[in-house]
Amino acid sequence: MRGGFLAPDRAAVIQHCGPLRGRMALWANRLHRSGPATSDMVLDGLIVRPELRGRGYGQALVAAAAELAQERGYAGLRVELSATNEAARALYKMLGFAPVGRARIGWPWSGPAEIMRFARPAAGSSRSSPSPAPAR
């Protein structure tokens, strides 16, 4: 579905979810608070299964996203994560993301979010994206 559930095509959501669930999803979207506007590509919902964590999959996913962001001309990458998600914060810091603020975004029942950003290195830099190789 183009645009996802937060920028939905009403007919596509209803077709995908069914009449009742589709209408409920569309109604719930009205409650969502988006993060601040950005020229970065936003990573949303990056999850590695618990039994596979610590093997470099998160790094590989972020590296692939960084390459895609660069190909598409985004200034960098941004993540909005739960302020209590220490594991995710540690991964993003290790990959070179820096905290840029906190906000009350997402669903009303979500807790505060931390916003972190990875700036695309300047032209001519040898590092074009976070390293996909596990840091050991």
N, C-alpha and C positions, 0 to 999 in steps of 0.2 A: 504494500500500500504506500503510495507516494505521500511523504510529509508526516507519516506516523499519526498517532492518536491525538497529539497536541496541536496539529495543524491539519485536521481531518477533512476528508471529502465525505460529507454526511452520508451519501449513498453507499460509498465504499465501506464505511464503518458498519452500517446496518447490514450490508451484504456479508461482511466478514464475521460479525458477532451475532447476527440474527436481530429480529425486530426489537425485542425487549432489551436484551443486553446491549445492543447497539445504541439505543436511545439512552440507556443508563450511562454508558461510556461518554456519550456526547454531553449529557447533563453534568457529569462529574468533571469534565474538562473545564467547565466554567469556573471551578474552584481552584484550579492550578495556577500558581504564581510562577511565572518564568523568571529566570535569572536576568541580570543586566545585559543590555545589548552588547555585542562583541563582534570583532572582525576575525575571531578565532573559530576553529572548528571545535564544537563541544562534544566531548565524549560523555555519553549518558548510558548508564546501566552496564558498565563493563564488569563482568563477573566471571571468576574462575572457580570451578567446583572445588569445594574444600579439600578433597583428597588429592587434587592436582596442584595445589598451591605450593609455591616455593621451588617450582621446576622451570621457571622462566616464561611460562605462558603469558602472564600479565605483561611482561616486558615485550614479548613478541607482538602482542595485540596493540600495545601503545606504539611500538615502532612502526607497525603497518599503518596505523592511523596517522602517525606523523608524516609518513611518506605520502599518503593520500592527501593530507592537508596541504603539503608542499605542492603536489601536482595540481591541486585545485586553486592554489594561490591564497590560501588562508595565512594570516599573520603568525599563527601558532596554534596551540591546543589549549583547551580549557576543560577542567573537570569541576563538577559541583558535587561534593560528597558529604555524607553525614558528618557533622563535626565530631561525632564519637567514633568514627571508623578509623581507628589507629593503624590497622594493617594497610588499608588503602592509602592513607596519608604517607606512611613510611615508603610504600612502593613509589608513589608519585614523587616524593622528595628525592629518593635514590635516582630517579630518572631525570632529575633536573627541573621539576616543577617547583614553583615558588608560590606560597600563599599570597593572595591579593585581597582577601577580605572574607567576611562572613555575612550571610544574609538569611532571611527567613523566606526561602523559596520552595517550590514544589507544592505538595499537597498540604492543606491546613493541618493535618495530623502528623506531618513530618516534623522532625526536630530541626534545629538550626543547621545550616549547611556552610561548609568551608569551600571557598572558591580558590582553585589553584590554577596556575598558568605555566605553560612551557612555551617560551618564545622561540620562534624559528631562528637559528643562528644566521648571522649576516652572510651575505654572498662571499664566497672565497674561503669560508670556514671549512675545516675538514670534517666537522660533525654536522650532519644534515638532519639527524633524527635521533631519538633515544636509542641506545644500543639494544638490539634484540637478544644479545647474549646474556645469559644469567650472570649476575655479579656474585662472585664467591670470594 
